[in-house]
Amino acid sequence: MLVAEGSDAPALPMNWMKGLHFLVSRRAKDGKVYHPEMAIDIREAVRMYTIYPAYQNHAEDICGSLEVGKCGFTGSRPEYF
């Protein structure tokens, strides 16, 4: 199962880098580590913010990865903007 992550919901910090840090370390702002067995590697965490949201939106052919001919939006179709 692919899980798409984002930085616009109140569940995780608005700062996507803090979201990545939590997914990899499972360490919260208070310093406590939550469910360390659920930590993932950095490559998978980056995919959760890039190609997986694009796939979820059926837009992986036009965004979600750095490739020639793809737009810079990750997980959002450019025609929505």
C-alpha positions in Angstrom: 0.0 0.0 0.0 1.3 3.4 -0.9 0.8 6.2 1.7 0.8 9.8 0.5 1.9 12.4 3.0 1.3 16.1 3.0 2.1 19.3 4.9 -1.3 21.0 4.8 -3.2 19.0 7.4 -3.2 19.6 11.1 -2.0 16.1 11.9 1.7 16.8 11.1 3.7 20.1 11.1 3.2 22.5 8.2 6.9 22.3 7.6 7.5 19.3 5.4 11.0 18.9 6.6 9.8 18.4 10.1 7.3 15.9 8.8 10.2 14.0 7.1 12.2 14.1 10.3 9.3 12.6 12.3 8.7 9.8 9.8 12.3 8.8 9.9 13.0 9.3 13.7 9.5 9.1 15.2 10.7 11.8 17.6 8.2 14.5 18.5 8.8 18.1 19.6 8.7 17.0 23.2 11.7 14.7 22.5 9.6 11.6 23.1 9.9 8.8 20.5 6.6 7.4 19.4 6.4 3.8 18.0 10.0 3.6 16.9 9.1 0.3 15.1 7.1 2.4 12.6 10.1 4.5 11.5 10.9 4.5 7.8 14.0 5.2 5.8 14.5 8.7 4.3 14.0 7.5 0.7 10.5 6.2 1.5 9.7 9.3 3.5 10.6 11.5 0.5 8.5 9.3 -1.8 5.6 9.9 0.6 5.8 13.6 -0.1 6.5 13.4 -3.9 5.6 10.5 -6.1 3.0 8.9 -3.9 0.7 12.0 -3.8 1.1 12.3 -7.5 0.1 8.7 -8.0 -2.9 9.2 -5.6 -4.0 12.0 -7.9 -3.4 10.0 -11.1 -0.8 12.6 -12.1 2.5 10.6 -11.8 3.0 11.0 -15.5 3.2 14.8 -15.1 4.5 15.5 -11.6 5.8 13.9 -8.4 9.4 13.4 -9.5 12.2 15.4 -11.0 12.3 14.6 -14.6 12.5 16.5 -17.8 9.0 17.5 -18.9 7.3 17.2 -15.5 6.0 20.2 -13.6 7.2 21.2 -10.1 3.9 20.5 -8.4 4.0 17.3 -6.2 0.7 15.6 -5.9 -1.4 18.4 -7.5 -2.4 18.8 -11.0 -1.2 22.1 -12.4 -4.5 23.0 -14.0 -6.0 23.4 -10.5 -3.8 26.5 -10.0 
